[in-house]
Every structure is written in C-alpha cells, then in structure tokens.
Amino acid sequence: MSSLPRRAKLKVQTAVSRDEFSSFSDLSSASEDDDKEDSVWEPQKKVPRSRKQPIPKGSKPKRASRARKNTLQISDGSEGIAVKEELNSSVAIADVDLEDIKNELETVQTLKTAKTKRKTSARSPSAPRTKKLKVDEETSKTCNLEIESNITETPSTSTMWEDTCKKEENEDDFTFAQSPLKKTKTVTCPQGQAVKFPANASIIKEEVEMNWDIVQVLSERTNIELWVCANIIRLFNDDNTIPFIIRYRKELINNLDADSLREVRQTLEELRAVAKKVHSTIQKIKKEGKMSECLLKALLNCKTFEELEHVSAPYKTGSKGTKAQRAKQLGLEVAARTLLENPGTLNLLSYIRPNVKGLSALQDIETGVQHILADMIAKDKDTLDFIRKLCQNRYICIQSSLAKVSSKKVNDKDVDKFLLYQNFSCNIRNIQHHQILAMNRGENLKILTVKINISDGVKNEFCRWCVQNRWRPRSFARPELMKILYNSLDDSFKRLIYPLLCREFRAKLTSDAEKESVMMFGRNLRQLLLTSPVPGRTLMGVDPGYKHGCKLAIISPTSQILHTDVVYLHCGQGFREAEKIKRLLLNFNCSTVVIGNGTACRETEAYFADLIMKNYFSPLDVVYCIVSEAGASIYSVSPEANKEMPGLDPNLRSAVSIARRVQDPLAELVKIEPKHIGVGMYQHDVSQTLLKATLDSVVEECVSFVGVDINICSEVLLRHIAGLNANRAKNIIEWREKNGPFVNREQLKKVKGLGPKSFQQCAGFIRINQDYIRTFCSQQTESAGQIQEVAATSSGCVEVTNEKQGKKKSKTAVNVVLKPNPLDQTCIHPESYDIAMRFLFFIGGTLCEIGKPEMQQKINFFLEKEGIEKISERLQTTVHTLQVIMDGLSQPESFDFRTDFDKPDFKRSIVCLEDLQVGTILTGKVENATLFGIFVDIGVGRSGLIPIRNVTEAKLSKTKKRRSLGLGPGERVEVQVLNIDIPRSRITLDLIRVL
C-alpha cells in the first residue's frame, strides 16, 4: 500500500553536525493563552529533603522525579514505567536500562560525590546559593532575591539527569551575573542524555484509557523507536514548541528533524482524537442502555475512525436498526449461537410463529439467523485482523473510469484534464500520492468513478479459513445448518466486510496522500522563506499590468518607501515612459529591478531586457529578476498593510511588497497567509486544518531559527517566534515603546502575559544587538549623570520595577540593575549561560571575543586536543548543548545562515520559447516542487517540468548546504531540454546538476 516515506529505525547518535541548520529540512506552539495562569503563580514553601544514600556500583540506579499529580515508578527486571498523568500536568522522563553501561554508573557515582561536597559546603553561611530549574510548573520554592554572588551557578536543562535530579531547588531564573527578576518555572522535561527506554517500559497512561498502548501504536505508525516516541509525547505534554525541541532537546528525540516531529505530533493527535471519540460513543451507548461487554471491548480496540464507525454504526440515534438487530429483536440470537456451540440440538422449526412477521416461515428464520451470524463475523476482531493481513499479501487494485452520468455543470475542458484517469488501474501498494489526489478531485467533480477491487481469491480463502478455524461449529452440524453458515460468511463479506475494507483503503490512501501533499507544501514554503536576503541595495519593485499600467515602488536598503509611481509600458507609450524610469533609477541610484510574475510579466520583462541590452540606463549596470507575487494582492488590502502603509494605494502596496520579497523574503512573506504563497500541490483538496497547522508551524520554525532582533523587529515577525503569539508580540512592542529598548533578555519577564513557559520557549530565538545597546546605554549615562550624583552606578542600566504588583500583592518591589549581556546576541539559551561561562573559562576566552576569529581558534584548539565528548563530560552537559554553545560563541554578531543558500537569479537578457531546441542546456531556478516533478523557470515565459524519475540523488549536490533533502523553490539548476510541445506550451527537462 502506498504510504508516506518511512525512516529507518533510528539509533542513538552522539556525533552532532557542526551546522545546526544542515538538517533543516500547527500546530503552532501550544501556548499559555490564559495570562493569569502565569501571573498568579505562587511559589510553595521549601520541603526539606533527606540526603540520599550512595548506590553501590553494581546496582541499578533509581530516580524519582518531583512532579505534582504525577508518580513515576521504575522497577527492576522486566517491569515497565507506570506514569499517572492527569490533564494539563507534566510528566518527567525517567532514565532506565542503565545497568549494562559501566561508564554511566561511574559518572553517576562521581556526580553524587560532588553533590555531597556541594551540600556540605552549602551549610556554610558564606557559601553561594545554587540555583536549579524547577521540575514542575506548579512546584517551586520561595525566592530569595539577595544578590549573593556575581555569577550564580544555574544548571542547564541539558545537564546530565544523574546530576540534576539530586540538586536542591532554590531560585530559578536565567539571569546572567544578576539576581532574578521573577521566579521562572519550567517543565518536568527530562534533563540530560537521551537514554533508551526498554520496550516494556515506554508506557504512558493517557487521560483516556484504551486497550492499546499509545506509545506502541505511535512507534508502529511513524516507524520511530519506542523511547523516542515516549520522550516526544512527554515533551509535547509539557507544551514545548517544535523549534525549542529541535534546538535545545536534540538528545531526547534522537536528532529527528522538524518534519518528522510534526508527523509524530499529527499522528499523536489523531490517536487521541480517536480515543476521545470512542469514549464519547461509549457514554452515549451506555445512556441508551445498549452497552454489552463484547461491544465495549470492540470499541476500546478501535484505532481509527473507520473502525469506530463500523462498530458503532448500528447504535446511532435515529437508526432504524440493522438486519441483525431486527433478527435479535425476534429472539433468533439464541438460535444463531446454538448453531455454533451445539448445532446438534438446534431445531429451527420450533421458532416458527405464523402470525409474527419474520418468523412465519422456515426461510425467514434461516435468513434472520444468517444476518445475526454475518454481523457477529463482521464485528469480530480476529476475523478482521485476518482479512486485513490477507489483503496485505494479495493484489488489491484501485480503478477509476469516466462517470456514466456526468453533471451538466461539468465543463469539457475539465473532463479533458482527467484523460489519464478515465480508464486507470493500479495496485494500491504502487500508486502515487498525486494520482490519489487527482482521482479524488475527479470523483468530487462527478467526472470519475473510483472503486477498490478485491479479487475473488481473497474472498474464497477468507471463507475457507472461517469455516475451518474461527467460525467452525463445535460439533457436527447438519448440511442445512452448514449451508446457513456458508451463506452467512458470503453475506458478511459482500455486505459488511468488503465495504469496510474499501473505506479503510480509500481513507488510508487519501490520508497518506494529503499528508505528503501538506509536507511537500511545507518543504517548499521553508525553502522559499529561507531564500537568501539581498541587503544593502536600493530596489525598484514592478507590479506589471496592461490597462491600469505597471506600478513602481522604490525602496531603500532599510526597506523604507522612497518613491511610488505608475507607468504605462504596453499602451504605445513605452519610449516616453523609458525616460521616466531612467530618471528614477538615476535619482535614487537604483540598479536592481524586481518584476512580479503576474499579468503582463513576460512583456514587462522583455521591455526591461531590451533597454538593458541597449545600455539605455548607462552609467548604471541594471539587472532584473522575476519574483513570485502570489499573495501580494491579498496582502495589499489587508488591515496589516493599511496599518503599515497608511494612505498608499493598494496597487502600489503590491509593488512595495514585491521589492521587499527580494530584500528580506522572510520578513515580507510572514505577513501573508502561507496557503496564499502558492508553492503547494492540490492544496485546496486536502484538510485545511492540517494544512494551516503545518504551514504555521513551518513559518514559526523558520522565523525562530533565523532569529529576530527584539529592538527593531516588527510585530508581525515577532508573533511567529516560538512561544509567542499575537497578544504577546503586541505587549512586547508596547513595552519597548514605553520603556525603551530591551537591554537584556531578562527584561522579557516583565512583559505582561509573558510567563515563565513562554520565556523558556522564546528566549533562545530572540537576539539583542550589543552595538545598539551600547549606544543606548551611553545616552542613558549622559542623562543619568545630569540627574544623579553617582553616575557610575546608574550608567548603562535599566531600572526594573514591579509592574504586576496589583496581581501579586505579596511580592515586594525590588529595583534590579540589568546590564547588557554579550551572550544575548547568540543562539545560546539563558538556561545554558552558566555552562557557556564555564566553557569560556575552560578555553581561556572572554565575552568580548564572541564571534571573533580568536574565539574560533581557541574552540578549535581544544576540540582537537580533547574532543567534544570529553569536554562535555567535564562541563557536566550533553554534546548537543555544548555544540549549540560553541556555535553561538563562534558565529559573528550579524550571522545569518540564510546567506549560505541561493539568491534570486538576476538577468540581463531574455529567451523565447521558439528559440529553444531539444538538447539545449540552460540554467534556471526551481519555482515549485511536486510529487510528480519539479517546475523550473528557464526564462522563456513557461516553466519546464523535470519528471521526478529524472531527479536522482547522484545529481544533487553533496557539498552544498541544503535546506531539505530534495529540490525546492529558489534553487538554481542546470537542465537539458528533452521535449518541446509548443501547441500545449509544455517543456520537458532533464536535471544535469544543482548549481
């Protein structure tokens, strides 16, 4: 059966790629919508804990996680983990199966000894307090805001589990070199190295109990190992976002990429939706008094909506009842069971009631018994499992043909589009996803008829197995009774089981095709969003048009609108308008023209290409590029555009948007609803809920990994950061306008509605430019020097007062001095600042060297000397966390990983379709990627198609950094023309190589 591409079973990996984004391939972040939940949170009093006794080296270490409403039990031997999970509560991930790893045990013993020493020294009044992240969002301790040391040790959530679970809980925040502004509660996510769960220990008790284990089913459906699935479930239960998990919890998900994580989350939500629907159905049937033990078991075994529909259909309110139910009401169920259990004593003549409809003749009684047996067979789990397994090994085909009675509204052109599927047949295991979507569309338009064909051989083998095994009478049955049984099997297969199998096959094929289509859309969108920006240029955006003219907009290198105008190039005024365009380009020193690919694009491109070839714009060396204008018109009339460009004509706003798409594609495209960007396949035929969730998640992933400068970014861009939403982004902008720029990441905690969980998720993706802050601080120093006598204590500082005093009356107002922290300009999470400082001390570096060649040299020297694994052990952290720290310290302040990818294809000349010849080699840019091929713009006005069979792994670049494994929008390729169909304007290409 055709299904999504599956990953091979993944093994625990310790080696990490130096480039985090090399593996770069909705739902949106599960956020805390109720702001009061964060604000009203109160710390609990500290509970004294007894010191743990050291564990002998040969014994298996046990750990208990502190979490309210959750209990974690780990037993020796083959017993599993029982995790009691309640709604909206956190579950810690336990580490088990360590007894065979000697190095781990030695590490545990060493850490215990070190912890004992720290506890002993902590009893001294002068000993610095040790901070630790909270193990649960609702479990914490009182906060002492005294500043007791310059740099307080804050273990990262990525430090080793053996160490973290034994640290005392004190203050919890991520402030660098300062006392905490606000208590920060984090999740009970596992802290430390990813430890593989044994197969019988990955048991998670869901809110809704079923007869199947959700971790086991999730692992089977996604082909991901059990321990990884268990970790992912717990991480999502703790409201962690995908970007946060991908960057800062890699060891717990075994280096899965974002697409895989989205697939797991989607499958998990489907399973939970099925479980929820099952239990609502059970409650409904119980109220009607129709529940039986057999029915309850059948319902709790359902794993899909199709199975649930099959089992529960006869019990729906308003149903007139099935044939089997009507026979049972006549009292024939006893006769049916007797036929199977003790057929020798069965006398059907004794059931005849001449005056009762349905019992008046022997034939009616036999038919009633047959219906009851058919229903029993079709509802039996073992029988259904056998027929499903049988179908997996047999030829099952899907067929489509032209509908006999087509709708009158159907256009002949639409019928011609489905010419390939008017007499189509294919094995369901070999059919392609785009073929399924095409047949579904034809069926919805009443043009095609689609059906599943199961051979008679399957039915014959099924009936033979039933008579000889599952439904064989327990004693000798007379020939007339065996005939009833045979008729029951035949009726059950034709009337009940065959339609069920067809529904299941169609649903599975459609579901897989929709998922692949959505994933393809997500991959294309990611590549489009991560197109390399073209900074530092003045650009002219051109929105082409005929009657209403071409709209022009010139924008500065900082995206400010310098000039807007309208020119009429295709109404016989081309020469006069050329002077106007030349004057504008010279006045604003603009040498780059960006043309939208809408109506009149081809003519406008030819117009500019002709002027450039004649060197008309001399002394400027003008180049142009074509950019997709999908969604520009929708955005131009949106409230966002009206707020950003008030008073500007919507048509001119489109030209501005087109120019900005080249200058900074990500910042401009996030303003447009993703489904309007137009890089999908059958996007209107798939689940819109799934599509929106996936695309929003991709946008969040891209914006988060690129990062934003909190002091200059727009509200629209900020709302797509992991952990933030529209309200929080608005509050951040309002706080910035009221209090001035953010000096430190810690100030985010003072923003209304930004609770500890939101801070944890977003902090690592928010940057604070240090040059900008130094300028701001120097201005503050001058103004502070005029007012205060002690300028040294006030310069470069921001006084933070208690803004939420009304909500927390018990909280005393504390003036806390915040200083700029150079680590805030990096991708290092505040939870890892302590490890970063120890690493800097270890290599002999300073904060002033961040992003400089000297820092890279020092890191490389110690990596060659000791290796990343040894260094991570010395720092008591994981390899993944240390890799993020090294990347953050070595990347320059203006680092943008998008610069490694392709820029727009700038041109000076144009080629016509008639100029092409078979065998011609051209360069082009990928416009869209689908499941059946790649569309490439080769500059002739029509995109050429590279069939998917011509895109092989050998032709894809192995050295170049890639945003995903396949080709995607924006990539430059070298192609050869294979076929030209001028009447149909179709060009077939072969991929030579990726440039």
N, C-alpha and C positions, 0 to 999 in steps of 0.2 A: 504494500500500500504506500502510496506517495505520502511522504511526511516531511517535516522540517529537517534540515540537515542537523544531524546529531553530533555532539562532540564525543570523542573517545573518552573513556573513564580517565579522569584526571588524577595525577599523583601529586603528593605534597612536593612543592618546589621551594628550594631555598635560595637558588640563584635568582636575582632580580635584574631586569634590564635597567641600564643606566638612564634611559629615556622613558619617563613615565608615560609619555604620550605615544610611544610607538605601538602600544597595544590598544590605542584609541580606536575604537573601531571606526504615566502618567499615570506609573502615575506620578504627578508632581509630588514634591516632598510632603509626607504626611505631617502636617504642621499642627501647632497648637493654636487652633482658631480662637479658643477662649483665652483672652489675655489675662483674665482674672486668675486663671489656674496658676500661671507663673507668678503673678504679683502677690497673691495671697499666701503663697507657700511659706510655711513657718518651720524653722529647724526644730528638731526634737532634742531632748536632753541626752547627754552622752551616757551610754550604758557601760559600766566598767566591764572589762573582759579579762578573763584569766589567761595567764601565759600558757601557750601550747607546749606540750612535752615533745622533745625531739623524736622523730620517727626513725627506727633502725633502717640501715641502708637496704636491707633485703626486703623490707615490707613495702606494701603498695601505699603511696600517699593518698589520703582522703582530704577532700576540700569541701568546705561548705560556703556557699555564697550568702551574704546578708541581703535579703530582699523581703519586703513586706508582701504578704499574700502569696508568697511563693516558697515552696520547700523543695530542696534538691537532695535526692538520695542516690548515693553511689555505693554499690555493694561489690564485694569481691566475687570472683568467679564469673559465671555467665549471666548474672542478673543485670538488668539494664538500669536506665535512669528513669525515675518517675518524677515528672515535673508537674506540680499542681499550678496551673495557670488560670488566672481569672481575667475578666475583661479589663483592658487598659492597664494591665500590670506588667512589670518587667520580669524577665527570667534570665538568670545568669547562665552562661555556658560553662559546663564543667569540663575539666580535663581528665580523661580516663585513659586506660590502656597504656600506662607508662612503665609497667614493671619490667619490660624487656629492654628498656633504654637506660643503660647504666650511666651515661653522661648526664641525662636528665636528673637522675637521682642524686648524683654528685653535686650538680648545680643547686638542687633544692636544699641539700644539706648545707652548702656554703652560704646560701642566702639566709637560711634560718639562723646560722651563727652570726651573720652580720646583723640581722634584725634584732637578735637578743642583745647584742652590744649597743645598738641604737636605742633600744628600750631602756637599758641600764643608764646610758648617758642622758636620756631624756628626763630622768628623775631629778637631775641637777637643775637648780633654778635658772642658771645661765645658759642652759642648753637651748639651741634654737628649736622652735616647734616644727614638726614635719607635717607637710600638707599632703592630702590624698584626695583623689576624686571620689565622689560618693558612689556607693554601689547601687543605690536606688534613688529614683527621683523624689520619693516621699520619705526616705530615711536619711537623716542627717543629724548634725550636732550643732550646738551653739557656736557662734563665730566670735573669736576674739580679734578685734581689729587693730591691736597694737602692732607696730612695726618692730619685729624683734631681730630681723637680720636683713642685710642688703639683698641677698638672693636666697629666697626660701626654696627648699627642695620640693619640687612638685612632680611626682612620678607620672609618666605618660600612661594613657590608656593602652599604649602599645608595649609597656614594660612587661616583663615576664609574669605570668599568672602566679607562679610559686611565690614571687616576692610581693606582689600587690595584695593578695588575699590575706597577708599577715600584717600589713601596715595599719596603724591606727588611723582613725578618721578625725581629722581636725578641720581647719579652714579648707575651703575648696574653691579656688579660683585660679585663673591662669595669668595673673598679673606678673609682669617681669620686673623684678627688683623693687616692688612696692607692695604695700598691704592691700588686701582685697577691697574692691568697691562694693561687692554684692556677693552673697552666697551663690555658688554655681552648682546646681545639681545635675548630674549626668546619669547615663543609663547603666544598667547592670550588664552591659555587654562584656564579653569575655576579654580579659586583658592579658595579652601575652601571645605566645607562639600558638599557631594553629595545631591542635592535637587531634589526631584522627579518632573518631568515635568507633567502638566496635559495633557491628551490625545490630546486635540486640540491645544496644544502649541508646540508640537515637530515637527515643520515644518521647513525643511531645503531646501532652494531653491538651486537646483543643477545648474551646468553650462548648462546642457542640460535639458530643461523642458519636462515633460511628463504629462500624465493625471492621474498619480498615485503618491502618496507621498512615497519617498524612505525610510523614517523612518518607516512608517506604514508597508510597504512590508517587510522591513528588520526584523522588530519585528515579523511579522507573520511567516516568513520562519525560523527564528532562535529560536523562542519561548522565546525571551528576551524582557523585558519591554521597553516601548517606550522611557522613559527618559534615560535609559542606552544606547540604540541604538543611540540616538541623541548625547550623550556625546562621544561615541566611534567614530562616524563619524567626529566630530569636532577635536578630538584628532588625528585621522589619517590624517585629512586635514592639521594639523599643523606639520606633519612629525615626530610624536612621534613614537618611536620603541616599540615593544611589551614588552621587558624586563623593559624598563623605566616605561611604563604604569602600568605593573603588580606590580612593587615595590613601585613606588612613586606617583601613581594616583589611588590607590585602591578605594578610596571613590567615584570616578566618574564612576567606572564601576561595582560597587556593588559586589566587591570581585570575579569577574569572573576569571577563570584560563586561562592559556596561550592557551590551545587547543580551548576553547570557543571563545577567542578573535581572533584566527586565522580563525575560522569558520565564524565569523561575517565579518572579512575583506575579506575573499574569496567571500562570498555572496554579499557583497557590490561591489566588483569589477565586479562580474557577472552582477549585475543590471546596473552598469554604462556602461559596455560594450554593453549591450542590448540597452540602451538609445542612446549611441553613434552610434550604427549600425542603429537604427531606423531613426535618423536624417540624416545620410548619405544617407539612402534609400529615404527619403523624398526629399532631394535635387536632387537626381538622377531622380526621377519620375517627379519632377517639371520641370526639364530641358527638359524632353521629352514631356511636355505639357499634361500629362495623369492624373494629380492630381485632385481629387474631394474632396468636403468637407466630404463626407462619408468615403472615403479612408483615408483621413488624420486623422480622428477620430479613425478609426480602427487601424492605425499604432501607434498612440500615446497611445493606450490602451495595446499594446503588452508588456508583462513582461518577455517573454522567447524568445530564438532564434527560437524555434519551431513555436510559434505563428507568429513571424515576417516572417518566411519562408512561412507559409501558406498564409498570407495576401499578401505578395509581389511577390510570385512566378509568377503570370500572367503578371507582369510588367517588368520582367527581360529582359535586352537587348539580342536580338538574339532569344527570344522565339517566336515560330510560333503562339502563342496565344491559349487561352483555347477555349473549345467548346462554352462557354458563350460569350467570346469576339467575336468570329466569328458570333454568332447569333445576337449580338448587332450591328455589322457592317452591317447586313442585315436589320436593322431597326425594330427588333422584341422586343426591350426593352419596348416600349410603350405598346405593347400587353400584356407583362408579368405584368407590373404594373397595367394595366387596369383590368386584371383578379383578382387581389387582392383588388383593390379600388372600382371598379364599374363593376363587371362582367356582369351585365345585358346589357350593351352597347357594349360588345365585340363581333365582328364578324370576325372570323379568315379567312373566305373565301375572305375578302377584301384584304388580304395580299398576295394572290396568284399572282405570276409573272411567267408565263410559261417558259420564256426564261432565268430566273435567277436561277442559281444552289443554292438550299437550300430553294427556295420559289416556286418551280414548282408544289408542291402538298401539300394538307392539312396535310398529315402525316409529311412532312418536317417542316412545320410551327409549328405544335404541338411539335415536337422534339426540335426545336430551343427555343420555349418558355419554355419548360421543362428544358433545360440546363441553361437558364438565371435564372429561379426560384431556381434551385438547387444551383447555385453559390451564389445567394442572401442569401439563408438559411445557407449555409456553412460559409459565412463571417459574419453572424450576431452575435454580442457579447452575447445577451441574450440567443440565441439558444445554443451557445457553452457552456455558463455557466450552462444551464440546463442539457445538456447531461453529462458534467463533474461531476456535483453534483449527477446525477442519477447513474453514474458509481461508485461513492464512496460508494454507499449503495447496490450495486449488486455484484454478484460473477463474477469477471474477472480473468481469469487464463492465465498463460504463459506456453506454451508447447514446448518441444524440442523432436526431433526424428532424427534418423540416416538419413543423406542426401541420396537421391536416387542416385545421380551421384556424387560420391566422386572423388576428384582429384587423378590423377595417382601417384602424388608425395607423397601422404599420406601413412605413414608407419602403418602397422598393430598394432604395439605397441602403436602408438598414438591413434588409434581407441579404443583400449582396455582401455586407460586412461579415456575415456568418457562413459564407460559402464553404469554408473549410470544415464546418461542423454540421453540414446538412446530411452527411452520411458518414458519421465518425464513430469509431470503436477503438477502445484502448484498455489494456489491463490496468486496474486501479493501482497496482504497485508501480507502474511505469509512467503514469500520466503526470504531466507537468502542472505546476500550480496555476500558471496563466491560462492553461486550457480549461481548467475547472472554472475559473472566474469568467472566462468567455462564455462557456456553456450556461452558467448560472444567469449571466446577463441576457443571453438569448432566450432562456426559459422565462425570465421575468417579463420580457417584451412580447411573449406569446409567439415567438418566431420558431423556437426549437422545442422539441420534446426530449427529455432526458430520463433514462432509466438505468437501473443496475440489473445485470443479467447473471444469475447464478445457475450453473449447469444442473441438469437432472442427476448427474452422477453424485453431486453433493447431497441431494435430497435422498437418493437411494441408500447411500452409505449411512446417512443420519438415521433413517427409518430402521435399517438393519441393526445399528448399534442400540437403538432404543428398545427394540423387541428382545434382543439378546442380552442386554445388560440392565440399563436403568429402569425400564418400564416392563420388564419381564414378569408375568404373573408368578406368584409364589408356589402355585401348584398347577396341576393340569387344568387347562381351560378348553371348553368345547369349541369346535370350529366356528360356530356362530358368534361366540364371545370374542375369539381371536380376530374375527372379521371386524367387529366393533372397534377393537384396539387398533387394527391397521387403518381403518377409516379415521380414527381419532388422530393418529400420527400424521396422516396425509392432510387432514383438515387443519391441524395445528401448524404444520409447516407452511401451507399455502396462505391461510387466512391470518395467522398471527406472527409466526417466526420470520417468514420471508419479508413482510413489510417492515418488521422491526430491524432486520439486518440492512435493508435498503436505506432506512432512515439513518441508521448508525454510520453506514459507509458514506452516505452523502454528507452527513453532518461533520464527520471526521475529515473528509476531503476538503470541504468548504472551510472548516475551521483552520486547517493547516495552510490552505491557500491564502486565506485572509491574513493569518499571522505572518506568513512570508511576505505578502504584499506590504503589510504595515512595516515590517522590519526593513524591507527594501527602501520604502519611503524614508524611514528613519536614517538609514545609512546615507542615502542621497542628501537628505537635509543636513546631516552632520558635515559632510564634505563641502556643501555649499556654505554653511555657516563658518567653516574654518578656512575658507579661501583667504589667501594671504592679503592683508591690507596694503594699500598703496598710500602711505602717509607722505606728507611734505609736498604735495602737488596741488596746484590750483586746477580745478576740473570744470569743464563745461558739460552739463547734462543736457541731452536732447531727447525729448519725448516726441517721436515722429507723428506726422498726421498729414492728411491731404487738404480737405476743405477748410478746416479750422487752423491749419498751419502747424509748424513744428515749434513746440515750447522749449525755450532755452533757460538754463539756470547756471550761473557761475558761482562756485563755492570756493572758499578759501581753504588753505591746508588744515585749518581748525574747524572745518565744516560750517563756517558762517556764510550766510547768503550774501553775496556781493552784488549780484545783478540778475534780473529776470527779464525775459523778452519773448516775443513771438515773431517768427519769420515764416514766410510763405515760399517754400522752395519748389513746390510742384504745381504752381499755378501760372507759369510763364514769367515769374519774377525772379528766377534763380540768380541771374547775374547781378541785379541790383542788391539782392539780399546778401550776396557774397561779400560785398564791400562792408556791409553792416557787421557780418560775422568776423571778418578780418579785423575791423576796428575794435571790436570787443576783445578778441584774443590778444591783440597787441596792448590794449589799455590795461588789461589785468594780467599780462604776462602768462597766459594760459596756453599750454602746448599739448594738452590731452583732452580729447573729446570722447564722451561716453554716450553711446546711442542705444536707446531701448529697442527691444526686438519685436515691437508690436506692429500695428498697421503702418505701412509706408516705410518700414525699416530698410528694406532692400534698396529702394530708391534713394533714401537719405544716405545710406552707406555709399552708394555709387556716386552721389553728389560730392560728398567729402573726399572720397578716394580720388576723384577726378581733379579736385582742387589741389590735393596734396601732391599728386603726381606732376602737376604743372608748377609745383613750388610756389603756389599762389600766396601762402602765408609767410613767405620769407620776411625777416630772418628767423622766424620761429620754425623749429623742426616738429611739426604737428603730427601726432599719431592718434589713432582712434581704436576703440574696442566696442564690441557688442555685448550688452548685458541683459539678462532676463528682466523684464518689467512686470513679471507676474505679481499680482497683489498690490502694485503701486497705485492703481486707480481706486481700489477699495480703501487703502490707507489714506489717500488724499482727501477723502470726505469723512474720515473718522474723527471722533472727538479728540483723539490724541494729536492728530495732525493740526486740527484747529487750535488746540492749546499751544502747540509748538510753533506754528507759523500763522498767527492770527492776522486776518485781513488779506492773506495771499490767496489768489485764485486757485481752486483745486487742481486745475490743469497744470499750473506752474509748480504746484507742490509735487506733482508726479515727476517733473524734470529734476527737482531738487533730490527726491528720493533715489532716482536713477543714478545721479552723480555720487551720492553718498554710499551707494552699494559697492562702488569700486574703492572708495576711500577707506571705509571700515565696514565690510559686509556684515559682520556680526552685530554691531551696534544698530545698523539700519534694519536688518531683516527680523530682529526680535520684535520690532514694532508691528509686524504683520502676522496675522494668524497663520500658523505653519501650513495648514492644508491649502492655503491660497498661493503658496510659493510655487507649486506646480512641478514637482520633481517626483511624482508618485506614479502608480500603476493601478488602474481600477479603483482609485481612491473613493469614488462615490458608491461602489458596490460593497465595500467592507463595513464592518461595525464602526460607526462614527465615534462611539465611546472609546473603543480600543485605539482608534487612530489618534484621537485627541490626546489621550493619556500618554501614548508612546511618543508623539511628537513634542508634547510639552516637556516630557522627561528628557528627550534629546536636547532640546533648547537649554534646559536647566544644566545638563551635563556640559554642554559646550561653553556656556557663559561662565560656569563655575571654574572649569579647568583653565580658561583663558584668564580669569580673574578680573576684578574691577578696582579702580582707584576710588575709594569711598568718598573722596573730597571733590571729585569732578564728574563722576558718572551720572547718567540720567536716571530718573525714577523708573523708567521703562526697563532699562537694563538691569537695575538693581533688584527688581521684583523677580527676576529669573535666577537669582543666586540660590543655591541650596539652603533650605531652612527659612527663606524669606517668602513673603507674598506681597500682594498689592498694598495692604494696610501697613505692614511693617516697613516696606520701602518708602511709603509716604511719610511715616513717622520719622524715619532716618533723615529724609530730606528736610522735613520741618525742623528737626533738632539741629541739623547742620546750618540752616538759615538763621536760627535763633541764637545758637551758641558759638558759631564759627566752625572752622574745620575740625575734624577728628584728629587728635594728636596721637592717640594710642588706641589699639583695638579694644582695650578695657572700657573705653567710653561707650561702646555699643551697648553695654549692660545698662546704661542709664536711659536708653531709648524706650519709650512707652511701648509695651507689647512685645518687647524682645526679651523673652525669658531665657533661662539657662540652657534649655534644649535647643532653642533657635540659635543662641550664641555658639554653642558647640558645633552645630551643623554648618554655620556660615562663616565662622571666624577665619578658617584657613583659606578661604577663597576671596577674602577682602584684603586689599593692599592699601598701605598708607605711604605715599611718596615722601621720602625723607627730605629732599631738597625743598619741596613745597612747605613742609612743616618747619624746617629751619628758618625759612623766610617769614613764616607766620610768627614763630617764636621770637625772632629778633624784633618784629614790630610790637609784640606784646611786652618785650623787655623795655623798649623805649617808653611806652605808655605807662607801664608799671613803675618805671623809675621816677616819673613825674608825680606819681600819687603816693608811692610807698617809700619809706626810708631804706628799707633793706631790699634793694633790687636783686641781690644775689639769690635770695630765697624765692623770689617770685618770677624771675625771668624764665621764659620757655615753659611755663607751667599753666595748667588749666585747673581752676578750682571747681571741683565737682561737689555739688550739694545734693541732699536727699530730695529728689523730685517727687517721690512716691510716699511722702511722709503721711499723707492723709489715709492711704490704704494700710500702711504698716505703722501704727502709732507707737508700737513698742520699739521701733528702730530709731536709734539716736542719730542725729545729723552729724556727719563726720566730714571734715574737709580733707580730701585726699589729693596729694600732689601727683599728677601724672606727667611723666617725661616721655619724649619720643623714644621709641624702641626700634633700633635698626632691624630687628627680626620681623617687625610688622610689614616690611616691604617684601617678604619672602613667602613661599608656599608652606612654610613650617607652621604647624598648628600650635596655638598657645599651650596646649597640654604637653607639648614636647619641648618647650623653651628650656626647661632645666637640663634635659638631655643635650640639647644644642649647645648650651653654655659649657657643659662638661666636655663635650666633644671639641669645642674651640680651645678649651684649656689643655686638652689632651694633645692636640696637634700644634699648640702654640700660636693660635690665631687670635685675632681680635675682631670686635664688631665693626670696626672701621674698615676692615678688609673684605667685607661681604661683597661678592660679585666682582672682585678684582682678580687679576691673574695670579697674584701671590697666594690667594686663598686656594685656588685650583691646584697650584703647585704643591702646597702643604698637604692637601687632601690626597692627591695622587701619590705623594711620597709615603704616607702612612698606609695607604691601601696596598701599595707594592710591598711594604715592609711586613705588615701583619695580616692583611686581608680583612674583608668586611665582616666576616663571621666572627673572628676573634675580637675585633673592635666592638661589635655589638654585644658580645658576651661581657666584655669589660665594662661597658656602659649600662649593662642590665636592660637591654632593649632588644627589639627584633631587627632583623636585617632590613625589612621593608621600611620601618620607621627611620632607621639610620640612612637608608637610601634617599628618602624624602628630605631629611635634614641636609645631607651632602648636596643634593640638587639645589635646595634653597640657598645654601651658603655660597655656591659656586656660580649661580646664574646672576648675570648683571641686572641692575635695577630696572632697566627698560626691556627686560627679556619678554619675548612673545613667541611662543612655539609655532604660531601660525606662519611665521616667516620662512619656515622650512618647506612649506607647501607652495603650490603653483600660484603665480599671479595671473591676472587677466591677460589674454592674448592680444597684444597691441599690434595693429596692422597699418599698412600704408596703401595697399592696393586691393583689388577685388578680382575674383574669378567667377565666370558664368558657368551654368550647368552645361551649356553647349560646348564649352571649352574642354570638358572632361573627356578622357579616353580610358578604356579598360587597360589596366596596368599602370596608370599614373600613380605616383607616390606623393602623398600630401601630408601635411601636419594639420591637426585640428584639435578642438577642445571638446571634451565629453560634456554633453548637455543633460543627458538623463540616462539612468541605468535601470533596466527592467529585468524580469526573469527570463526573457527570451532573447535579449540582446542589448547592445549599447548604442545609443544615438550620439553621433559625433557631428559637431558643426565644423564643416571644412570650408566655409566661406563662400558657398555658392547659392545661398538662399534657402536650401533644403538640407536637412540633416541626413547624413548617411547612417545606415544601420550595420553594425558589426554583429552577426549572429553569435549567440552565446557559445556555440561549438568552436568558434574561432578565437575565443578568449581563453587561452591556456595559461597555466601557472608559469610555464617556461618563458612566456612573453612579458610577464610582469616584472618590474624592477625589484631586485632583492636588496640593493644597497640604499635606495632612496627611502626616506622616511615616509610612511604611508598612514593615512587616516583610517583605512579599513583594508581588508584583505583583497577586495575586488576593486574594479574601476568605479569611479564615481564622478559626479559633476565637478567641473573645474580642472580636471587633469588633462595634460597635453599628451597627445599620442601621435605616432606616425602610422599611417594607414595606406593600403593599396586598394585601388578601385577594382572590384571584381565584376560588377554588372551595373549597367545604367538603363533604367526604364523611363525614358523621357515622357511618354504619354501619361504614366501614373506618377511621375516625379519621384521615383524610388531609386536610391543608390545603395548598392550592397558593397560593403568594405571588408577588408581583412586586416586584422591588427598585426603590425610588424613589431612595434615595441612601444613602451611607455617612456616618454621623454623626461 
